[in-house]
Amino acid sequence: MKKFRYSMQSILNVKYRLEDQAKSEFALAVAKHQEEVEREEQMKLQKAAYEQELKDRMLDKLDFREIAITKAGIRFMEDQIRRQKRVVAMAEHEVEAAREKLSGLMIERKTQEKLRDHAFDRYKKELSAEEMKEIDELVSFRFNHQ
């Protein structure tokens, strides 16, 4: 009995490797996005701390220099948060691009797997037909020699 050999197995192996690589890239993109979101949250917390400090300074002895410095800190954090929102949006775009790439590669891999499965089904049918032919020949041989 001959062994099943899929002629495009090397292509399927490449598809597996490409998919694994795309999964890694996707995981890295998701991790980077999460990191940028956390950085944005830290900036928002820092801004809230500056705002609380400004409230405290307004209630305490009025030191206009310290109040101006605190307001400048708040404006600075607002600018940083705006920039960080753009960075987060870019990270989201990278995640989406990685997701689409991974999805496409998974579809290609599944297509190759279906082609392999169809080839295996044809192989089984051919093997069954060969066995049936051999059995028929054996039966015919025995029947003719009796």
Buried (B, 14 or more C-beta within 10 A) or exposed (E): EEEEEBEEEEBBEBBBEBBEEBBEBBEEBBEBBEEBBEBBEEBBEBBEEBBEBBEEBEEEEEEEEBBEBBBEBBEEBBEBBEEBEEBBEEBBEBBEEBBEBBEEBBEBBEEBBEBBEEBEEEBEEEEEEEEEEEEEEEEEEEEEEE
